[in-house]
Amino acid sequence: MNPELILGFIILLAGVAASAFPRERDYISRLIHVEIAGTGLMLVMLAYDETIAILTFVAVTAIATIVLIRVIERGEPCD
Amino acid sequence: MMDDYTIGLVVALIAVIITFYAAFREKNDIHRLIIADLAEVSALAIIALIATDLAEALIIPGLVVGISELMALSEIYLVRENLNRPVKEPFRIEVLDTAPAIIAAILVIYGIVLSGFTGGVVAGTGMVFYFMGKKQTERFALVETVSGYAWAFWIVAFFIFMVLPEYWFFAVMLAGGAIFAKVTAKMSLIGTMRGEKDV
């Protein structure tokens, strides 16, 4: 196993656990935890040389953040 | 000793199980939307483990379908909760005041270098940032007209492949440029979602 793969798996699990059970139930912090999991996924893709998949994932993540921010700023404040 | 694929599969399945358990327990709708995004990430990890061109071929449509699903769900939520009025106090995101022109220029130039579908997505992301940063009064009818002609050129390129295969290089260039313009135009529409009253 190369280092990118191991680091990718660790960050993926950490990000998923952090965003599934966040310490502060706040929309923005949960969204940032999801970005951590996304970073882990990108490291896994990097380890397997999936260039086009990484580029598309980066672009799509930017748009997903915009879409979610739009919902969060219009929706009711959390709990 | 287990190989990479088995270990990765176990890790990714643990991630998927945690995600779905969280989605099962969550009651708040916006939190559920965010978990839907997380579910996409952890499910893509399973596909990424295949580690060949097949993985790329499966990931890219997955991402496109995932973003459309997220946009549709968020739109349904906003309509159902009657939240389509303009925002009273929007987030002040400082980077959107200063950076969009530079980021847009870099991303559009890099997208032109890449060309094709991926280039269109990269250049489109640049235009998304630009339109989100500025208060736009652009002529979207013009952008859509360009997009329509680009689609027609794309079809023409496929006819060249079938009827005149000896001009394949010209057809490749035509198809790459046309799909680039089309994807960029479509993506730039997303950038206007925050600004105007009724878009």
Interface residues (C-beta under 8 A of the other chain):
Chain A: M1 L5 F9 L12 L13 G15 V16 A17 S19 A20 F21 R25 Y27 R30 L31 V34 A37 G38 G40 L41 V44 M45 Y48 E50 T51 I52 A53 L55 T56 F57 A59 V60 A62 I63 A64 I66 V67 L68 I69 R70 V71 I72 E73 R74 G75 C78 D79
Chain B: D4 I7 G8 V11 A12 I14 A15 I18 T19 Y21 A22 N28 D29 I30 H31 L33 I34 I35 D37 L38 V41 S42 L44 A45 A48 L49 A51 A55 E56 I59 I60 L63 V64 G66 I67 L70 M71 S74 Y77 L78 E81 L83 N84 V87 P90 F91 L114 T118 V121 V122 G124 T125 V128 F129 M132 M187 I190 G191 M193 R194
